[in-house]
Amino acid sequence: MKYVLLRSIQVLSLLIVLSGLIKGISENNVSLELNALIIGTVLFYFANLLLNKN
């Protein structure tokens, strides 16, 4: 169950990065792209860190 939850968080973080990229390009908003990248990266690596503890 923990594995599925952490993998789901990783997929969600990748979707955050992609949607931020698409939305940022369409609105010419670089800060939106950077915020999505930072949030997505932190979530992804936090979940990855918890997965590798086992």
mmCIF file of the N, C-alpha and C atoms, coordinates in Angstrom:
data_MODEL
# 
_entry.id   MODEL 
# 
loop_
_atom_site.group_PDB 
_atom_site.id 
_atom_site.type_symbol 
_atom_site.label_atom_id 
_atom_site.label_alt_id 
_atom_site.label_comp_id 
_atom_site.label_asym_id 
_atom_site.label_entity_id 
_atom_site.label_seq_id 
_atom_site.pdbx_PDB_ins_code 
_atom_site.Cartn_x 
_atom_site.Cartn_y 
_atom_site.Cartn_z 
_atom_site.occupancy 
_atom_site.B_iso_or_equiv 
_atom_site.pdbx_formal_charge 
_atom_site.auth_seq_id 
_atom_site.auth_comp_id 
_atom_site.auth_asym_id 
_atom_site.auth_atom_id 
_atom_site.pdbx_PDB_model_num 
ATOM 1   N N  . MET A 1 1  ? 0.827  -1.199 0.000   1.00 0.00 ? 1  MET A N  1 
ATOM 2   C CA . MET A 1 1  ? 0.000  0.000  0.000   1.00 0.00 ? 1  MET A CA 1 
ATOM 3   C C  . MET A 1 1  ? 0.865  1.253  0.000   1.00 0.00 ? 1  MET A C  1 
ATOM 4   N N  . LYS A 1 2  ? 1.935  1.219  0.793   1.00 0.00 ? 2  LYS A N  1 
ATOM 5   C CA . LYS A 1 2  ? 2.846  2.359  0.849   1.00 0.00 ? 2  LYS A CA 1 
ATOM 6   C C  . LYS A 1 2  ? 3.500  2.587  -0.510  1.00 0.00 ? 2  LYS A C  1 
ATOM 7   N N  . TYR A 1 3  ? 3.850  1.492  -1.191  1.00 0.00 ? 3  TYR A N  1 
ATOM 8   C CA . TYR A 1 3  ? 4.476  1.578  -2.506  1.00 0.00 ? 3  TYR A CA 1 
ATOM 9   C C  . TYR A 1 3  ? 3.556  2.258  -3.514  1.00 0.00 ? 3  TYR A C  1 
ATOM 10  N N  . VAL A 1 4  ? 2.300  1.864  -3.509  1.00 0.00 ? 4  VAL A N  1 
ATOM 11  C CA . VAL A 1 4  ? 1.327  2.439  -4.448  1.00 0.00 ? 4  VAL A CA 1 
ATOM 12  C C  . VAL A 1 4  ? 1.112  3.918  -4.162  1.00 0.00 ? 4  VAL A C  1 
ATOM 13  N N  . LEU A 1 5  ? 1.032  4.287  -2.896  1.00 0.00 ? 5  LEU A N  1 
ATOM 14  C CA . LEU A 1 5  ? 0.842  5.690  -2.524  1.00 0.00 ? 5  LEU A CA 1 
ATOM 15  C C  . LEU A 1 5  ? 2.026  6.545  -2.962  1.00 0.00 ? 5  LEU A C  1 
ATOM 16  N N  . LEU A 1 6  ? 3.241  6.064  -2.714  1.00 0.00 ? 6  LEU A N  1 
ATOM 17  C CA . LEU A 1 6  ? 4.419  6.841  -3.081  1.00 0.00 ? 6  LEU A CA 1 
ATOM 18  C C  . LEU A 1 6  ? 4.585  6.927  -4.594  1.00 0.00 ? 6  LEU A C  1 
ATOM 19  N N  . ARG A 1 7  ? 4.265  5.865  -5.311  1.00 0.00 ? 7  ARG A N  1 
ATOM 20  C CA . ARG A 1 7  ? 4.320  5.923  -6.781  1.00 0.00 ? 7  ARG A CA 1 
ATOM 21  C C  . ARG A 1 7  ? 3.256  6.872  -7.320  1.00 0.00 ? 7  ARG A C  1 
ATOM 22  N N  . SER A 1 8  ? 2.109  6.907  -6.675  1.00 0.00 ? 8  SER A N  1 
ATOM 23  C CA . SER A 1 8  ? 1.056  7.835  -7.090  1.00 0.00 ? 8  SER A CA 1 
ATOM 24  C C  . SER A 1 8  ? 1.485  9.284  -6.869  1.00 0.00 ? 8  SER A C  1 
ATOM 25  N N  . ILE A 1 9  ? 2.194  9.534  -5.776  1.00 0.00 ? 9  ILE A N  1 
ATOM 26  C CA . ILE A 1 9  ? 2.719  10.874 -5.520  1.00 0.00 ? 9  ILE A CA 1 
ATOM 27  C C  . ILE A 1 9  ? 3.739  11.250 -6.592  1.00 0.00 ? 9  ILE A C  1 
ATOM 28  N N  . GLN A 1 10 ? 4.551  10.288 -7.021  1.00 0.00 ? 10 GLN A N  1 
ATOM 29  C CA . GLN A 1 10 ? 5.518  10.574 -8.075  1.00 0.00 ? 10 GLN A CA 1 
ATOM 30  C C  . GLN A 1 10 ? 4.825  10.903 -9.397  1.00 0.00 ? 10 GLN A C  1 
ATOM 31  N N  . VAL A 1 11 ? 3.790  10.155 -9.731  1.00 0.00 ? 11 VAL A N  1 
ATOM 32  C CA . VAL A 1 11 ? 3.042  10.434 -10.958 1.00 0.00 ? 11 VAL A CA 1 
ATOM 33  C C  . VAL A 1 11 ? 2.373  11.803 -10.859 1.00 0.00 ? 11 VAL A C  1 
ATOM 34  N N  . LEU A 1 12 ? 1.810  12.114 -9.704  1.00 0.00 ? 12 LEU A N  1 
ATOM 35  C CA . LEU A 1 12 ? 1.181  13.419 -9.497  1.00 0.00 ? 12 LEU A CA 1 
ATOM 36  C C  . LEU A 1 12 ? 2.196  14.548 -9.652  1.00 0.00 ? 12 LEU A C  1 
ATOM 37  N N  . SER A 1 13 ? 3.394  14.354 -9.132  1.00 0.00 ? 13 SER A N  1 
ATOM 38  C CA . SER A 1 13 ? 4.401  15.406 -9.242  1.00 0.00 ? 13 SER A CA 1 
ATOM 39  C C  . SER A 1 13 ? 4.829  15.615 -10.693 1.00 0.00 ? 13 SER A C  1 
ATOM 40  N N  . LEU A 1 14 ? 4.907  14.542 -11.464 1.00 0.00 ? 14 LEU A N  1 
ATOM 41  C CA . LEU A 1 14 ? 5.233  14.698 -12.882 1.00 0.00 ? 14 LEU A CA 1 
ATOM 42  C C  . LEU A 1 14 ? 4.113  15.403 -13.632 1.00 0.00 ? 14 LEU A C  1 
ATOM 43  N N  . LEU A 1 15 ? 2.872  15.124 -13.258 1.00 0.00 ? 15 LEU A N  1 
ATOM 44  C CA . LEU A 1 15 ? 1.746  15.829 -13.867 1.00 0.00 ? 15 LEU A CA 1 
ATOM 45  C C  . LEU A 1 15 ? 1.752  17.314 -13.500 1.00 0.00 ? 15 LEU A C  1 
ATOM 46  N N  . ILE A 1 16 ? 2.160  17.628 -12.278 1.00 0.00 ? 16 ILE A N  1 
ATOM 47  C CA . ILE A 1 16 ? 2.264  19.030 -11.863 1.00 0.00 ? 16 ILE A CA 1 
ATOM 48  C C  . ILE A 1 16 ? 3.295  19.757 -12.721 1.00 0.00 ? 16 ILE A C  1 
ATOM 49  N N  . VAL A 1 17 ? 4.428  19.117 -12.943 1.00 0.00 ? 17 VAL A N  1 
ATOM 50  C CA . VAL A 1 17 ? 5.478  19.737 -13.753 1.00 0.00 ? 17 VAL A CA 1 
ATOM 51  C C  . VAL A 1 17 ? 4.998  19.936 -15.187 1.00 0.00 ? 17 VAL A C  1 
ATOM 52  N N  . LEU A 1 18 ? 4.389  18.914 -15.765 1.00 0.00 ? 18 LEU A N  1 
ATOM 53  C CA . LEU A 1 18 ? 3.926  19.029 -17.152 1.00 0.00 ? 18 LEU A CA 1 
ATOM 54  C C  . LEU A 1 18 ? 2.809  20.042 -17.313 1.00 0.00 ? 18 LEU A C  1 
ATOM 55  N N  . SER A 1 19 ? 1.856  20.045 -16.399 1.00 0.00 ? 19 SER A N  1 
ATOM 56  C CA . SER A 1 19 ? 0.758  21.003 -16.516 1.00 0.00 ? 19 SER A CA 1 
ATOM 57  C C  . SER A 1 19 ? 1.246  22.426 -16.271 1.00 0.00 ? 19 SER A C  1 
ATOM 58  N N  . GLY A 1 20 ? 2.196  22.596 -15.360 1.00 0.00 ? 20 GLY A N  1 
ATOM 59  C CA . GLY A 1 20 ? 2.781  23.921 -15.138 1.00 0.00 ? 20 GLY A CA 1 
ATOM 60  C C  . GLY A 1 20 ? 3.538  24.410 -16.354 1.00 0.00 ? 20 GLY A C  1 
ATOM 61  N N  . LEU A 1 21 ? 4.219  23.485 -17.024 1.00 0.00 ? 21 LEU A N  1 
ATOM 62  C CA . LEU A 1 21 ? 4.933  23.847 -18.241 1.00 0.00 ? 21 LEU A CA 1 
ATOM 63  C C  . LEU A 1 21 ? 3.961  24.269 -19.339 1.00 0.00 ? 21 LEU A C  1 
ATOM 64  N N  . ILE A 1 22 ? 2.912  23.505 -19.531 1.00 0.00 ? 22 ILE A N  1 
ATOM 65  C CA . ILE A 1 22 ? 1.929  23.817 -20.574 1.00 0.00 ? 22 ILE A CA 1 
ATOM 66  C C  . ILE A 1 22 ? 1.209  25.123 -20.269 1.00 0.00 ? 22 ILE A C  1 
ATOM 67  N N  . LYS A 1 23 ? 0.754  25.271 -19.032 1.00 0.00 ? 23 LYS A N  1 
ATOM 68  C CA . LYS A 1 23 ? 0.037  26.491 -18.641 1.00 0.00 ? 23 LYS A CA 1 
ATOM 69  C C  . LYS A 1 23 ? 0.958  27.705 -18.691 1.00 0.00 ? 23 LYS A C  1 
ATOM 70  N N  . GLY A 1 24 ? 2.192  27.554 -18.247 1.00 0.00 ? 24 GLY A N  1 
ATOM 71  C CA . GLY A 1 24 ? 3.143  28.660 -18.255 1.00 0.00 ? 24 GLY A CA 1 
ATOM 72  C C  . GLY A 1 24 ? 3.493  29.119 -19.655 1.00 0.00 ? 24 GLY A C  1 
ATOM 73  N N  . ILE A 1 25 ? 3.638  28.175 -20.577 1.00 0.00 ? 25 ILE A N  1 
ATOM 74  C CA . ILE A 1 25 ? 3.939  28.541 -21.961 1.00 0.00 ? 25 ILE A CA 1 
ATOM 75  C C  . ILE A 1 25 ? 2.752  29.243 -22.599 1.00 0.00 ? 25 ILE A C  1 
ATOM 76  N N  . SER A 1 26 ? 1.553  28.737 -22.330 1.00 0.00 ? 26 SER A N  1 
ATOM 77  C CA . SER A 1 26 ? 0.376  29.345 -22.957 1.00 0.00 ? 26 SER A CA 1 
ATOM 78  C C  . SER A 1 26 ? 0.102  30.752 -22.433 1.00 0.00 ? 26 SER A C  1 
ATOM 79  N N  . GLU A 1 27 ? 0.471  31.026 -21.178 1.00 0.00 ? 27 GLU A N  1 
ATOM 80  C CA . GLU A 1 27 ? 0.236  32.349 -20.597 1.00 0.00 ? 27 GLU A CA 1 
ATOM 81  C C  . GLU A 1 27 ? 1.492  33.220 -20.572 1.00 0.00 ? 27 GLU A C  1 
ATOM 82  N N  . ASN A 1 28 ? 2.597  32.728 -21.136 1.00 0.00 ? 28 ASN A N  1 
ATOM 83  C CA . ASN A 1 28 ? 3.886  33.428 -21.100 1.00 0.00 ? 28 ASN A CA 1 
ATOM 84  C C  . ASN A 1 28 ? 4.273  33.815 -19.675 1.00 0.00 ? 28 ASN A C  1 
ATOM 85  N N  . ASN A 1 29 ? 4.166  32.839 -18.756 1.00 0.00 ? 29 ASN A N  1 
ATOM 86  C CA . ASN A 1 29 ? 4.422  33.080 -17.344 1.00 0.00 ? 29 ASN A CA 1 
ATOM 87  C C  . ASN A 1 29 ? 5.540  32.137 -16.877 1.00 0.00 ? 29 ASN A C  1 
ATOM 88  N N  . VAL A 1 30 ? 6.748  32.681 -16.805 1.00 0.00 ? 30 VAL A N  1 
ATOM 89  C CA . VAL A 1 30 ? 7.894  31.863 -16.424 1.00 0.00 ? 30 VAL A CA 1 
ATOM 90  C C  . VAL A 1 30 ? 7.851  31.504 -14.944 1.00 0.00 ? 30 VAL A C  1 
ATOM 91  N N  . SER A 1 31 ? 7.333  32.390 -14.117 1.00 0.00 ? 31 SER A N  1 
ATOM 92  C CA . SER A 1 31 ? 7.294  32.093 -12.678 1.00 0.00 ? 31 SER A CA 1 
ATOM 93  C C  . SER A 1 31 ? 6.358  30.925 -12.385 1.00 0.00 ? 31 SER A C  1 
ATOM 94  N N  . LEU A 1 32 ? 5.288  30.785 -13.153 1.00 0.00 ? 32 LEU A N  1 
ATOM 95  C CA . LEU A 1 32 ? 4.390  29.638 -12.995 1.00 0.00 ? 32 LEU A CA 1 
ATOM 96  C C  . LEU A 1 32 ? 5.116  28.348 -13.352 1.00 0.00 ? 32 LEU A C  1 
ATOM 97  N N  . GLU A 1 33 ? 5.900  28.384 -14.409 1.00 0.00 ? 33 GLU A N  1 
ATOM 98  C CA . GLU A 1 33 ? 6.676  27.209 -14.806 1.00 0.00 ? 33 GLU A CA 1 
ATOM 99  C C  . GLU A 1 33 ? 7.688  26.836 -13.729 1.00 0.00 ? 33 GLU A C  1 
ATOM 100 N N  . LEU A 1 34 ? 8.367  27.828 -13.186 1.00 0.00 ? 34 LEU A N  1 
ATOM 101 C CA . LEU A 1 34 ? 9.375  27.551 -12.161 1.00 0.00 ? 34 LEU A CA 1 
ATOM 102 C C  . LEU A 1 34 ? 8.754  27.040 -10.872 1.00 0.00 ? 34 LEU A C  1 
ATOM 103 N N  . ASN A 1 35 ? 7.629  27.609 -10.480 1.00 0.00 ? 35 ASN A N  1 
ATOM 104 C CA . ASN A 1 35 ? 6.950  27.128 -9.273  1.00 0.00 ? 35 ASN A CA 1 
ATOM 105 C C  . ASN A 1 35 ? 6.497  25.684 -9.432  1.00 0.00 ? 35 ASN A C  1 
ATOM 106 N N  . ALA A 1 36 ? 5.942  25.353 -10.579 1.00 0.00 ? 36 ALA A N  1 
ATOM 107 C CA . ALA A 1 36 ? 5.513  23.978 -10.830 1.00 0.00 ? 36 ALA A CA 1 
ATOM 108 C C  . ALA A 1 36 ? 6.711  23.036 -10.844 1.00 0.00 ? 36 ALA A C  1 
ATOM 109 N N  . LEU A 1 37 ? 7.812  23.484 -11.409 1.00 0.00 ? 37 LEU A N  1 
ATOM 110 C CA . LEU A 1 37 ? 9.018  22.657 -11.454 1.00 0.00 ? 37 LEU A CA 1 
ATOM 111 C C  . LEU A 1 37 ? 9.563  22.401 -10.056 1.00 0.00 ? 37 LEU A C  1 
ATOM 112 N N  . ILE A 1 38 ? 9.609  23.430 -9.235  1.00 0.00 ? 38 ILE A N  1 
ATOM 113 C CA . ILE A 1 38 ? 10.133 23.281 -7.874  1.00 0.00 ? 38 ILE A CA 1 
ATOM 114 C C  . ILE A 1 38 ? 9.239  22.371 -7.042  1.00 0.00 ? 38 ILE A C  1 
ATOM 115 N N  . ILE A 1 39 ? 7.934  22.606 -7.077  1.00 0.00 ? 39 ILE A N  1 
ATOM 116 C CA . ILE A 1 39 ? 7.000  21.793 -6.294  1.00 0.00 ? 39 ILE A CA 1 
ATOM 117 C C  . ILE A 1 39 ? 7.023  20.342 -6.760  1.00 0.00 ? 39 ILE A C  1 
ATOM 118 N N  . GLY A 1 40 ? 6.988  20.134 -8.064  1.00 0.00 ? 40 GLY A N  1 
ATOM 119 C CA . GLY A 1 40 ? 7.018  18.776 -8.608  1.00 0.00 ? 40 GLY A CA 1 
ATOM 120 C C  . GLY A 1 40 ? 8.298  18.043 -8.276  1.00 0.00 ? 40 GLY A C  1 
ATOM 121 N N  . THR A 1 41 ? 9.415  18.744 -8.356  1.00 0.00 ? 41 THR A N  1 
ATOM 122 C CA . THR A 1 41 ? 10.706 18.123 -8.060  1.00 0.00 ? 41 THR A CA 1 
ATOM 123 C C  . THR A 1 41 ? 10.815 17.730 -6.590  1.00 0.00 ? 41 THR A C  1 
ATOM 124 N N  . VAL A 1 42 ? 10.386 18.613 -5.712  1.00 0.00 ? 42 VAL A N  1 
ATOM 125 C CA . VAL A 1 42 ? 10.447 18.307 -4.276  1.00 0.00 ? 42 VAL A CA 1 
ATOM 126 C C  . VAL A 1 42 ? 9.559  17.108 -3.940  1.00 0.00 ? 42 VAL A C  1 
ATOM 127 N N  . LEU A 1 43 ? 8.343  17.092 -4.468  1.00 0.00 ? 43 LEU A N  1 
ATOM 128 C CA . LEU A 1 43 ? 7.450  15.959 -4.206  1.00 0.00 ? 43 LEU A CA 1 
ATOM 129 C C  . LEU A 1 43 ? 8.018  14.657 -4.762  1.00 0.00 ? 43 LEU A C  1 
ATOM 130 N N  . PHE A 1 44 ? 8.557  14.708 -5.972  1.00 0.00 ? 44 PHE A N  1 
ATOM 131 C CA . PHE A 1 44 ? 9.089  13.500 -6.604  1.00 0.00 ? 44 PHE A CA 1 
ATOM 132 C C  . PHE A 1 44 ? 10.251 12.921 -5.804  1.00 0.00 ? 44 PHE A C  1 
ATOM 133 N N  . TYR A 1 45 ? 11.216 13.760 -5.445  1.00 0.00 ? 45 TYR A N  1 
ATOM 134 C CA . TYR A 1 45 ? 12.381 13.252 -4.745  1.00 0.00 ? 45 TYR A CA 1 
ATOM 135 C C  . TYR A 1 45 ? 12.090 12.885 -3.299  1.00 0.00 ? 45 TYR A C  1 
ATOM 136 N N  . PHE A 1 46 ? 11.114 13.532 -2.679  1.00 0.00 ? 46 PHE A N  1 
ATOM 137 C CA . PHE A 1 46 ? 10.714 13.128 -1.333  1.00 0.00 ? 46 PHE A CA 1 
ATOM 138 C C  . PHE A 1 46 ? 10.094 11.730 -1.366  1.00 0.00 ? 46 PHE A C  1 
ATOM 139 N N  . ALA A 1 47 ? 9.229  11.483 -2.340  1.00 0.00 ? 47 ALA A N  1 
ATOM 140 C CA . ALA A 1 47 ? 8.635  10.153 -2.471  1.00 0.00 ? 47 ALA A CA 1 
ATOM 141 C C  . ALA A 1 47 ? 9.701  9.130  -2.831  1.00 0.00 ? 47 ALA A C  1 
ATOM 142 N N  . ASN A 1 48 ? 10.646 9.508  -3.675  1.00 0.00 ? 48 ASN A N  1 
ATOM 143 C CA . ASN A 1 48 ? 11.721 8.602  -4.055  1.00 0.00 ? 48 ASN A CA 1 
ATOM 144 C C  . ASN A 1 48 ? 12.605 8.276  -2.861  1.00 0.00 ? 48 ASN A C  1 
ATOM 145 N N  . LEU A 1 49 ? 12.862 9.261  -2.017  1.00 0.00 ? 49 LEU A N  1 
ATOM 146 C CA . LEU A 1 49 ? 13.654 9.039  -0.809  1.00 0.00 ? 49 LEU A CA 1 
ATOM 147 C C  . LEU A 1 49 ? 12.963 8.033  0.106   1.00 0.00 ? 49 LEU A C  1 
ATOM 148 N N  . LEU A 1 50 ? 11.658 8.180  0.272   1.00 0.00 ? 50 LEU A N  1 
ATOM 149 C CA . LEU A 1 50 ? 10.915 7.253  1.129   1.00 0.00 ? 50 LEU A CA 1 
ATOM 150 C C  . LEU A 1 50 ? 10.848 5.855  0.527   1.00 0.00 ? 50 LEU A C  1 
ATOM 151 N N  . LEU A 1 51 ? 10.810 5.762  -0.802  1.00 0.00 ? 51 LEU A N  1 
ATOM 152 C CA . LEU A 1 51 ? 10.794 4.445  -1.439  1.00 0.00 ? 51 LEU A CA 1 
ATOM 153 C C  . LEU A 1 51 ? 12.128 3.724  -1.275  1.00 0.00 ? 51 LEU A C  1 
ATOM 154 N N  . ASN A 1 52 ? 13.209 4.460  -1.293  1.00 0.00 ? 52 ASN A N  1 
ATOM 155 C CA . ASN A 1 52 ? 14.538 3.828  -1.213  1.00 0.00 ? 52 ASN A CA 1 
ATOM 156 C C  . ASN A 1 52 ? 14.956 3.509  0.204   1.00 0.00 ? 52 ASN A C  1 
ATOM 157 N N  . LYS A 1 53 ? 14.186 3.909  1.205   1.00 0.00 ? 53 LYS A N  1 
ATOM 158 C CA . LYS A 1 53 ? 14.543 3.576  2.595   1.00 0.00 ? 53 LYS A CA 1 
ATOM 159 C C  . LYS A 1 53 ? 14.356 2.098  2.889   1.00 0.00 ? 53 LYS A C  1 
ATOM 160 N N  . ASN A 1 54 ? 13.490 1.447  2.171   1.00 0.00 ? 54 ASN A N  1 
ATOM 161 C CA . ASN A 1 54 ? 13.217 0.021  2.436   1.00 0.00 ? 54 ASN A CA 1 
ATOM 162 C C  . ASN A 1 54 ? 14.241 -0.868 1.831   1.00 0.00 ? 54 ASN A C  1 
# 
